[in-house]
Amino acid sequence: MQNTTPLLTIFDSFVRPFVRESQQRGAVPENSKQYYGFTRFAIELNELDDDLRQHLPPTDTRFRPDQRLLEAGQVELAEKEKARIEAAQRSRADSAFCPKWFKCDGDSYTLIRDEDPFHYYWKKREEHWIGVEFTQLW
């Protein structure tokens, strides 16, 4: 006698006991509309504690003032700040760009390994970027 039970049904009955919900939508804050309906988890993704803050270069996008203003619900100020940052970016567009921690090969970039005595990304990170010159982005 041939088994006529569809394979998907067999698979489903085997797997279902092991499946569990990995994430439920978290509670939405009272003023969630001000934060695009994000959950508390989503709102806190870019939060920086003091320990992490000291290890990040000042060019890390989590320091963007327009982003921070937007996260604080100050939309109008965020838009003005974004316009200022974009104007500064356009003014720098004509100058030659040389990445500090990556080698440029055509259209691709590869991380320069710490063995290269002129870069030492992770060492500079541990030293909290002392002596490293960064382009003022914001």
PyMOL commands that set and color helices and strands:
alter all, ss='L'
color gray80, all
select helices_A, chain A and resi 7-18+32-35+40-44+50-55+61-63+65-71+75-92+121-126
alter helices_A, ss='H'
color red, helices_A
select strands_A, chain A and resi 102-105+108-111
alter strands_A, ss='S'
color yellow, strands_A
deselect
rebuild
show_as cartoon
